[in-house]
Amino acid sequence: MDINSLFNVKDKIVLVSGGSRGIGLMIAKGFITNGATVYISSRSVNVCDQVAKELSAQGPGKAISLPANLQQLDECKRIIDEIAKREGKLHILVNNAGATWGAPFDEYPEEAFEKVMNLNVKRVFSLTQAALPLLEKASTQHDPARVINIGSIDGARVPFLETYAYSASKAALHHLTNVLAGNLSRRNITFNTIAPGPFESKMMAATIKTYGDTFRNIIPLGRIGSPEDIAGTCIYLCSRAGAYTNGATILVDGGYLSNPAKL
């Protein structure tokens, strides 16, 4: 069994939402470094275009900018229509775009739940629903199309910060992934969740700056997550090696949730 073919994602067509920064960018780089064509979506046209240009220059795969505000249903449909026109199929969908909001309970606004639940749960469903015909066109029984939803360890624990909508949305996303796997996998598509712990992302930047040393002391592996950690997990799930993994929630947290002394 050749390891190069076992973990091969060369020539796969990939869409990474929220792919211009943070964990999404780490994932996009991993696929491009291994020869995939990656459509990167984010709200900022300039940032999306610049990141795609830089990633394509690094090769050997290709990055294509596809900016969109995925809070809006019509934008979810538009970017899938664009991929349909250009490619006609989609091997991998990574639902990574997300939002968070922290505030004390007594001050937590209705707006927070509207924004966070919409992007983190509803639009994951919307984008997956729109992409399903393209995923089916790319799939076979032994090489299914893949949907990876980026959850969080905060969806599997009570977080120490007051991010009520965020943690609720990620718990909902974890369960939604299981429901999708149970109902749609006979179409030769796998659905899995990756639940990251602390990573050096824009969303986590302030938290890591304040609590970074505490995290490192509590995480059994003693460090913050790296790009290789998250990209490697995605490549496993999207290669032949991960073709029979379905309906799983994979913790990528250095053992954080296993430590009884965790925050």
Residue frames as qw, qx, qy, qz and C-alpha x, y, z in Angstrom:
[[0.000, 0.889, 0.457, 0.000, 0.00, 0.00, 0.00],
 [0.484, 0.310, 0.014, 0.818, 1.77, 3.10, -1.29],
 [0.226, -0.591, -0.447, 0.632, 1.65, 6.02, 1.17],
 [0.044, -0.208, 0.250, 0.945, 1.80, 8.60, -1.62],
 [0.291, -0.263, -0.672, -0.628, -1.39, 7.29, -3.22],
 [0.350, -0.483, -0.769, 0.229, -3.03, 6.63, 0.14],
 [0.183, -0.684, -0.328, 0.625, -2.84, 10.33, 1.11],
 [0.274, 0.094, 0.460, 0.839, -3.06, 11.81, -2.39],
 [0.212, 0.739, 0.485, -0.417, -5.30, 14.85, -2.99],
 [0.180, -0.284, 0.458, 0.823, -3.66, 15.99, -6.23],
 [0.118, -0.146, -0.624, -0.759, -6.08, 17.48, -8.78],
 [0.114, -0.587, -0.775, 0.204, -8.98, 17.51, -6.32],
 [0.036, -0.537, -0.201, -0.818, -11.27, 20.53, -6.59],
 [0.391, -0.395, -0.650, 0.518, -11.82, 22.10, -3.16],
 [0.122, -0.742, -0.160, -0.639, -13.90, 24.94, -1.74],
 [0.468, -0.261, -0.568, 0.624, -12.76, 26.39, 1.60],
 [0.156, -0.863, -0.289, -0.382, -15.10, 28.98, 3.09],
 [0.439, -0.886, 0.151, 0.000, -13.32, 31.52, 5.25],
 [0.931, 0.082, 0.070, 0.348, -10.15, 30.41, 3.48],
 [0.393, 0.777, -0.115, 0.478, -8.23, 33.69, 3.48],
 [0.078, -0.649, 0.511, -0.558, -7.08, 33.65, 7.11],
 [0.598, -0.385, 0.527, -0.465, -6.68, 31.56, 10.25],
 [0.614, -0.077, 0.784, -0.052, -7.58, 27.89, 10.18],
 [0.717, 0.615, 0.278, -0.172, -9.17, 28.21, 6.75],
 [0.330, 0.842, -0.418, -0.090, -5.92, 29.54, 5.31],
 [0.355, -0.473, 0.805, -0.035, -3.97, 26.73, 6.98],
 [0.723, 0.230, 0.641, -0.117, -6.29, 24.19, 5.34],
 [0.604, 0.781, 0.023, -0.158, -6.14, 25.87, 1.93],
 [0.065, 0.779, -0.618, -0.083, -2.32, 25.91, 2.02],
 [0.544, -0.243, 0.801, -0.056, -2.25, 22.23, 2.88],
 [0.747, 0.459, 0.473, -0.085, -4.35, 21.28, -0.13],
 [0.455, 0.870, -0.161, -0.101, -2.48, 23.58, -2.53],
 [0.196, -0.682, 0.702, 0.057, 0.90, 22.30, -1.36],
 [0.499, -0.066, 0.864, 0.025, -0.32, 18.83, -2.30],
 [0.108, -0.026, 0.738, 0.666, -1.54, 19.72, -5.78],
 [0.158, 0.620, 0.762, -0.103, -5.24, 20.52, -5.35],
 [0.039, 0.418, 0.279, 0.864, -7.20, 23.36, -6.93],
 [0.233, -0.479, -0.672, 0.515, -8.68, 25.39, -4.09],
 [0.069, -0.685, -0.323, -0.649, -11.42, 28.00, -4.31],
 [0.323, -0.204, -0.533, 0.755, -11.00, 30.42, -1.41],
 [0.162, -0.721, -0.456, -0.496, -13.99, 32.36, -0.21],
 [0.330, -0.402, -0.473, 0.711, -14.09, 35.26, 2.24],
 [0.117, 0.863, 0.434, -0.229, -15.91, 38.59, 2.54],
 [0.090, -0.818, 0.220, 0.524, -13.04, 40.87, 1.52],
 [0.789, 0.612, 0.054, 0.025, -12.42, 40.92, -2.22],
 [0.235, 0.846, -0.453, 0.151, -8.94, 42.45, -1.87],
 [0.461, -0.515, 0.700, -0.181, -7.80, 40.02, 0.82],
 [0.870, 0.167, 0.448, -0.117, -9.23, 37.03, -1.01],
 [0.685, 0.720, -0.095, 0.052, -7.56, 38.03, -4.28],
 [0.052, 0.805, -0.564, 0.176, -4.19, 38.68, -2.61],
 [0.627, -0.349, 0.674, -0.174, -4.17, 35.41, -0.67],
 [0.883, 0.350, 0.307, -0.059, -5.11, 33.42, -3.78],
 [0.507, 0.809, -0.281, 0.096, -2.32, 35.08, -5.75],
 [0.183, -0.696, 0.664, -0.202, 0.25, 34.30, -3.04],
 [0.755, -0.142, 0.617, -0.171, -0.84, 30.69, -2.63],
 [0.840, 0.527, 0.121, -0.042, -0.87, 30.02, -6.38],
 [0.300, 0.829, -0.459, 0.110, 2.68, 31.35, -6.63],
 [0.413, -0.516, 0.725, -0.193, 3.79, 28.78, -4.05],
 [0.712, 0.246, -0.541, -0.373, 2.14, 25.88, -5.94],
 [0.113, -0.072, 0.779, 0.613, 2.11, 23.16, -7.05],
 [0.136, 0.607, 0.783, -0.018, -1.68, 23.42, -6.78],
 [0.076, 0.384, 0.280, 0.877, -3.76, 26.44, -7.62],
 [0.030, -0.488, -0.605, 0.628, -5.76, 28.94, -5.55],
 [0.023, 0.466, 0.521, 0.715, -8.76, 30.78, -7.00],
 [0.062, 0.111, 0.414, -0.902, -10.38, 33.75, -5.31],
 [0.245, -0.470, -0.719, -0.451, -14.16, 33.54, -4.91],
 [0.011, -0.049, 0.464, -0.884, -15.23, 36.31, -2.50],
 [0.421, -0.483, -0.609, -0.467, -18.67, 36.15, -0.90],
 [0.293, -0.307, 0.485, -0.765, -20.57, 37.21, 2.18],
 [0.372, -0.103, -0.912, -0.140, -21.87, 33.83, 3.30],
 [0.185, 0.229, 0.616, -0.731, -24.24, 35.37, 5.82],
 [0.532, 0.379, -0.038, -0.756, -26.49, 35.79, 2.76],
 [0.764, 0.154, 0.619, -0.096, -28.28, 32.81, 1.24],
 [0.676, 0.728, 0.061, -0.095, -28.01, 34.08, -2.33],
 [0.087, 0.807, -0.583, -0.037, -24.23, 34.36, -1.96],
 [0.589, -0.237, 0.772, -0.046, -24.02, 30.68, -1.00],
 [0.754, 0.471, 0.454, -0.054, -25.85, 29.80, -4.19],
 [0.397, 0.890, -0.182, -0.128, -23.80, 32.21, -6.31],
 [0.128, -0.689, 0.706, 0.101, -20.39, 30.79, -5.44],
 [0.635, 0.013, 0.773, 0.005, -21.57, 27.25, -6.12],
 [0.644, 0.712, 0.256, -0.114, -22.94, 28.39, -9.48],
 [0.167, 0.872, -0.435, -0.147, -19.51, 29.89, -10.24],
 [0.371, -0.405, 0.832, 0.072, -17.76, 26.61, -9.47],
 [0.708, 0.350, 0.604, -0.109, -20.33, 24.73, -11.55],
 [0.531, 0.834, -0.020, -0.148, -19.58, 26.94, -14.56],
 [0.090, 0.805, -0.585, -0.051, -15.82, 26.63, -14.17],
 [0.145, -0.389, 0.906, -0.086, -15.40, 23.02, -13.02],
 [0.680, -0.024, -0.515, -0.521, -18.68, 21.14, -13.27],
 [0.821, -0.302, -0.482, 0.052, -17.93, 19.22, -10.06],
 [0.190, -0.751, 0.420, -0.473, -16.57, 19.61, -6.55],
 [0.673, 0.066, -0.716, 0.171, -14.60, 16.94, -4.69],
 [0.474, -0.280, -0.588, 0.593, -14.28, 18.62, -1.29],
 [0.181, -0.780, -0.167, -0.575, -16.26, 21.24, 0.63],
 [0.473, -0.153, -0.563, 0.660, -14.70, 22.64, 3.80],
 [0.250, -0.824, -0.330, -0.387, -17.23, 24.67, 5.78],
 [0.589, -0.108, -0.379, 0.706, -14.87, 26.80, 7.84],
 [0.022, -0.474, -0.042, -0.879, -16.35, 30.33, 7.77],
 [0.485, -0.563, -0.651, 0.154, -17.59, 31.26, 11.20],
 [0.061, -0.674, 0.106, -0.729, -18.24, 34.03, 13.69],
 [0.503, -0.326, -0.680, 0.423, -18.03, 34.40, 17.45],
 [0.195, -0.701, -0.050, -0.684, -19.31, 36.86, 20.05],
 [0.511, -0.202, -0.670, 0.498, -18.40, 37.24, 23.70],
 [0.219, -0.512, 0.061, -0.829, -20.39, 39.19, 26.30],
 [0.146, -0.046, 0.796, -0.585, -21.67, 38.73, 29.87],
 [0.027, 0.390, 0.916, 0.086, -24.97, 36.86, 30.10],
 [0.047, 0.709, 0.510, -0.484, -27.00, 39.86, 31.28],
 [0.124, 0.703, -0.181, -0.676, -25.76, 41.93, 28.35],
 [0.355, -0.045, 0.820, 0.447, -25.70, 39.26, 25.64],
 [0.377, 0.384, -0.055, -0.841, -27.55, 40.73, 22.64],
 [0.779, 0.391, 0.428, -0.240, -30.11, 39.17, 20.35],
 [0.480, 0.792, -0.312, -0.213, -27.89, 40.28, 17.47],
 [0.176, -0.549, 0.816, 0.026, -25.18, 37.88, 18.61],
 [0.602, 0.097, 0.783, -0.124, -27.37, 34.83, 18.24],
 [0.646, 0.693, 0.172, -0.269, -28.72, 36.02, 14.89],
 [0.309, 0.802, -0.487, -0.154, -25.25, 36.56, 13.43],
 [0.194, -0.478, 0.856, -0.044, -23.44, 33.57, 14.93],
 [0.630, 0.152, 0.736, -0.198, -26.12, 30.92, 14.50],
 [0.647, 0.693, 0.061, -0.311, -26.84, 32.09, 10.96],
 [0.364, 0.733, -0.564, -0.109, -23.26, 31.80, 9.72],
 [0.155, -0.450, 0.865, -0.157, -22.08, 28.89, 11.86],
 [0.450, 0.135, 0.860, -0.197, -25.08, 26.61, 11.36],
 [0.589, 0.623, 0.366, -0.362, -27.70, 27.78, 8.87],
 [0.429, 0.786, -0.320, -0.310, -25.29, 28.80, 6.15],
 [0.212, -0.369, 0.898, 0.111, -23.25, 25.63, 6.53],
 [0.540, 0.337, 0.755, -0.157, -26.47, 23.80, 5.71],
 [0.483, 0.787, 0.109, -0.368, -27.25, 26.23, 2.86],
 [0.160, 0.719, -0.603, -0.306, -23.82, 25.96, 1.25],
 [0.310, -0.162, 0.936, 0.043, -23.79, 22.17, 1.57],
 [0.562, 0.508, 0.592, -0.276, -27.29, 21.96, 0.11],
 [0.433, 0.816, -0.133, -0.360, -26.28, 24.11, -2.86],
 [0.049, 0.639, -0.740, -0.202, -23.06, 22.14, -3.41],
 [0.711, -0.075, 0.674, -0.187, -24.61, 18.67, -3.23],
 [0.822, 0.541, 0.138, -0.115, -25.15, 18.19, -7.01],
 [0.377, 0.790, -0.478, 0.076, -21.50, 19.11, -7.70],
 [0.378, -0.492, 0.754, -0.214, -20.30, 16.81, -4.93],
 [0.840, 0.154, 0.481, -0.198, -22.32, 13.93, -6.37],
 [0.708, 0.691, -0.131, -0.057, -20.75, 14.49, -9.79],
 [0.179, 0.735, -0.630, 0.176, -17.26, 14.16, -8.28],
 [0.559, -0.399, 0.645, -0.335, -17.93, 11.07, -6.17],
 [0.664, 0.155, -0.695, -0.226, -17.49, 7.34, -6.59],
 [0.852, -0.443, -0.232, -0.157, -18.10, 4.49, -4.17],
 [0.845, -0.194, -0.172, 0.468, -14.42, 4.08, -3.32],
 [0.355, 0.018, -0.061, 0.933, -13.53, 7.76, -3.61],
 [0.050, -0.796, -0.602, 0.026, -16.52, 9.64, -2.19],
 [0.101, 0.703, -0.003, 0.704, -16.85, 13.40, -2.21],
 [0.489, -0.263, -0.588, 0.588, -16.09, 14.96, 1.16],
 [0.197, -0.815, -0.121, -0.531, -17.73, 17.57, 3.37],
 [0.550, -0.139, -0.529, 0.630, -15.71, 18.72, 6.38],
 [0.259, -0.866, -0.222, -0.366, -17.35, 21.02, 8.91],
 [0.405, 0.283, -0.498, 0.713, -14.99, 22.93, 11.17],
 [0.557, -0.714, -0.397, -0.148, -16.47, 22.80, 14.67],
 [0.037, 0.678, -0.453, 0.577, -14.70, 23.51, 17.94],
 [0.394, -0.087, -0.824, 0.398, -13.87, 21.94, 21.25],
 [0.206, 0.020, 0.354, -0.912, -16.22, 24.61, 22.61],
 [0.679, -0.033, -0.341, -0.649, -19.00, 22.56, 21.04],
 [0.767, -0.085, -0.636, 0.026, -18.05, 19.66, 23.32],
 [0.473, -0.232, -0.550, 0.648, -17.48, 21.49, 26.62],
 [0.141, -0.939, -0.306, 0.067, -18.56, 24.50, 28.64],
 [0.540, 0.507, -0.116, 0.661, -16.11, 27.24, 27.55],
 [0.461, -0.424, -0.407, 0.665, -14.46, 29.40, 30.17],
 [0.000, 0.102, -0.101, -0.990, -15.36, 32.57, 28.23],
 [0.405, 0.477, 0.591, -0.509, -18.97, 33.72, 27.86],
 [0.180, 0.263, -0.606, -0.729, -19.46, 32.90, 24.18],
 [0.571, 0.181, 0.651, -0.466, -23.01, 31.59, 24.47],
 [0.720, 0.563, 0.007, -0.405, -24.00, 31.71, 20.81],
 [0.337, 0.627, -0.687, -0.145, -20.64, 30.39, 19.58],
 [0.177, -0.234, 0.937, -0.191, -20.50, 27.30, 21.78],
 [0.633, 0.323, 0.544, -0.446, -24.17, 26.55, 21.09],
 [0.622, 0.643, -0.211, -0.394, -23.60, 26.92, 17.35],
 [0.228, 0.523, -0.818, -0.076, -20.65, 24.55, 17.33],
 [0.392, -0.010, 0.868, -0.305, -22.51, 21.91, 19.32],
 [0.674, 0.509, 0.285, -0.452, -25.34, 22.23, 16.79],
 [0.468, 0.669, -0.494, -0.299, -22.86, 21.95, 13.91],
 [0.112, -0.334, 0.934, -0.064, -21.35, 18.76, 15.34],
 [0.518, 0.242, 0.753, -0.325, -24.81, 17.20, 15.48],
 [0.591, 0.655, -0.019, -0.471, -25.80, 18.54, 12.06],
 [0.215, 0.561, -0.763, -0.240, -22.78, 16.76, 10.58],
 [0.264, -0.047, 0.951, -0.152, -23.96, 13.47, 12.03],
 [0.567, 0.500, 0.473, -0.452, -27.47, 14.02, 10.65],
 [0.471, 0.694, -0.345, -0.422, -26.05, 14.78, 7.19],
 [0.038, 0.401, -0.910, -0.099, -23.87, 11.66, 7.31],
 [0.394, 0.133, 0.862, -0.290, -26.81, 9.51, 8.34],
 [0.555, 0.604, 0.404, -0.406, -29.12, 10.78, 5.62],
 [0.486, 0.809, -0.162, -0.289, -26.89, 11.59, 2.65],
 [0.293, -0.590, 0.716, 0.232, -23.87, 9.29, 2.64],
 [0.704, 0.238, 0.666, 0.068, -25.54, 6.76, 0.33],
 [0.507, 0.858, 0.058, -0.056, -24.93, 9.38, -2.34],
 [0.832, 0.142, -0.059, 0.533, -21.20, 8.59, -1.93],
 [0.078, 0.750, -0.187, 0.630, -20.40, 11.65, 0.17],
 [0.606, -0.300, -0.581, 0.453, -18.78, 11.57, 3.60],
 [0.194, -0.831, -0.047, -0.519, -19.52, 14.15, 6.29],
 [0.718, -0.243, -0.436, 0.486, -17.12, 14.72, 9.17],
 [0.214, -0.962, -0.018, -0.169, -16.40, 17.36, 11.79],
 [0.620, 0.175, -0.388, 0.659, -12.99, 18.59, 12.88],
 [0.425, -0.876, -0.213, -0.087, -13.13, 20.19, 16.34],
 [0.536, 0.456, -0.338, 0.625, -9.95, 22.26, 16.81],
 [0.539, -0.652, -0.317, 0.429, -8.54, 23.39, 20.11],
 [0.110, -0.895, 0.068, 0.426, -6.37, 26.53, 20.39],
 [0.699, 0.320, 0.317, 0.555, -4.74, 27.57, 17.11],
 [0.233, -0.415, 0.054, 0.878, -3.00, 30.78, 16.08],
 [0.189, 0.564, 0.643, 0.482, -5.94, 32.30, 14.22],
 [0.029, -0.376, -0.015, -0.926, -7.44, 35.79, 14.11],
 [0.623, -0.536, -0.346, -0.452, -10.49, 34.59, 16.03],
 [0.830, -0.419, -0.299, 0.214, -8.28, 33.16, 18.79],
 [0.488, 0.500, -0.239, 0.675, -5.59, 35.87, 18.75],
 [0.266, -0.657, 0.227, -0.668, -6.79, 37.87, 21.77],
 [0.892, -0.395, 0.011, -0.221, -7.53, 34.73, 23.79],
 [0.901, 0.097, -0.176, 0.384, -4.12, 33.20, 23.10],
 [0.263, 0.615, -0.260, 0.696, -2.39, 36.50, 23.88],
 [0.475, -0.598, 0.247, -0.596, -4.06, 36.53, 27.29],
 [0.852, -0.301, 0.331, -0.272, -4.18, 32.82, 28.10],
 [0.700, 0.530, -0.473, -0.064, -1.48, 31.34, 25.86],
 [0.122, 0.454, -0.810, 0.349, 0.82, 30.18, 28.66],
 [0.603, -0.091, 0.569, -0.552, -2.13, 28.71, 30.53],
 [0.872, 0.345, -0.088, -0.335, -3.17, 26.76, 27.44],
 [0.545, 0.534, -0.639, 0.095, 0.36, 25.43, 26.95],
 [0.154, -0.357, 0.788, -0.477, 0.49, 24.27, 30.56],
 [0.689, 0.063, 0.484, -0.536, -2.87, 22.52, 30.37],
 [0.811, 0.437, -0.250, -0.297, -2.65, 20.95, 26.90],
 [0.901, -0.296, 0.300, 0.109, -0.97, 17.55, 27.40],
 [0.793, 0.373, 0.145, 0.459, 1.22, 18.06, 24.31],
 [0.481, -0.573, -0.076, 0.659, 2.34, 21.44, 25.68],
 [0.184, -0.153, 0.360, 0.902, 1.79, 23.63, 22.63],
 [0.488, 0.522, 0.164, -0.680, -0.71, 25.53, 20.50],
 [0.783, 0.356, 0.504, 0.074, -1.88, 23.87, 17.28],
 [0.198, -0.459, 0.483, 0.719, 0.13, 24.36, 14.08],
 [0.564, 0.444, -0.248, -0.650, -0.92, 24.59, 10.41],
 [0.310, 0.261, -0.896, -0.182, 0.35, 21.07, 9.79],
 [0.187, 0.095, 0.876, -0.435, -1.94, 19.70, 12.50],
 [0.519, 0.472, 0.380, -0.603, -5.17, 20.97, 10.96],
 [0.501, 0.551, -0.443, -0.499, -4.14, 20.60, 7.31],
 [0.105, 0.270, -0.956, -0.041, -2.93, 17.05, 7.90],
 [0.365, 0.234, 0.793, -0.429, -6.25, 16.04, 9.41],
 [0.565, 0.575, 0.069, -0.588, -8.11, 17.46, 6.41],
 [0.373, 0.513, -0.692, -0.344, -5.82, 15.70, 3.95],
 [0.134, -0.064, 0.976, -0.160, -6.36, 12.39, 5.76],
 [0.469, 0.405, 0.606, -0.499, -10.14, 12.79, 5.61],
 [0.538, 0.680, -0.035, -0.497, -10.09, 13.79, 1.92],
 [0.216, 0.510, -0.791, -0.260, -7.67, 11.16, 0.63],
 [0.727, -0.005, -0.642, -0.243, -8.13, 7.42, 0.12],
 [0.290, 0.091, -0.786, 0.538, -6.93, 6.96, 3.70],
 [0.207, 0.132, 0.526, -0.815, -10.07, 8.63, 5.03],
 [0.376, -0.047, -0.574, -0.726, -12.62, 7.32, 2.55],
 [0.530, -0.352, -0.763, -0.109, -14.34, 5.12, 5.16],
 [0.202, -0.262, -0.530, 0.781, -14.38, 7.70, 7.95],
 [0.195, -0.449, -0.485, -0.725, -17.89, 9.12, 8.08],
 [0.539, -0.697, -0.337, -0.333, -19.98, 10.88, 10.71],
 [0.715, -0.229, -0.367, 0.549, -16.93, 11.40, 12.94],
 [0.127, -0.975, 0.053, -0.175, -15.98, 14.32, 15.15],
 [0.810, 0.122, -0.238, 0.522, -12.19, 14.45, 15.27],
 [0.382, -0.909, -0.014, 0.168, -10.64, 16.45, 18.10],
 [0.670, 0.423, -0.124, 0.597, -7.49, 18.29, 17.04],
 [0.335, -0.881, 0.000, -0.335, -6.66, 19.80, 20.41],
 [0.297, 0.550, -0.659, 0.418, -3.41, 18.24, 21.64],
 [0.485, -0.221, -0.809, 0.248, -5.39, 16.33, 24.27],
 [0.113, -0.303, 0.212, -0.922, -6.90, 19.47, 25.78],
 [0.695, -0.307, -0.129, -0.637, -10.29, 17.90, 26.52],
 [0.827, -0.079, -0.549, 0.092, -8.61, 14.86, 28.03],
 [0.338, 0.200, -0.533, 0.749, -6.96, 16.90, 30.80],
 [0.363, -0.670, -0.645, 0.057, -9.14, 17.07, 33.94],
 [0.349, -0.547, -0.202, 0.733, -7.38, 20.33, 34.90],
 [0.281, 0.385, 0.451, 0.754, -8.48, 22.14, 31.70],
 [0.104, 0.084, 0.150, -0.980, -9.92, 25.65, 31.77]]
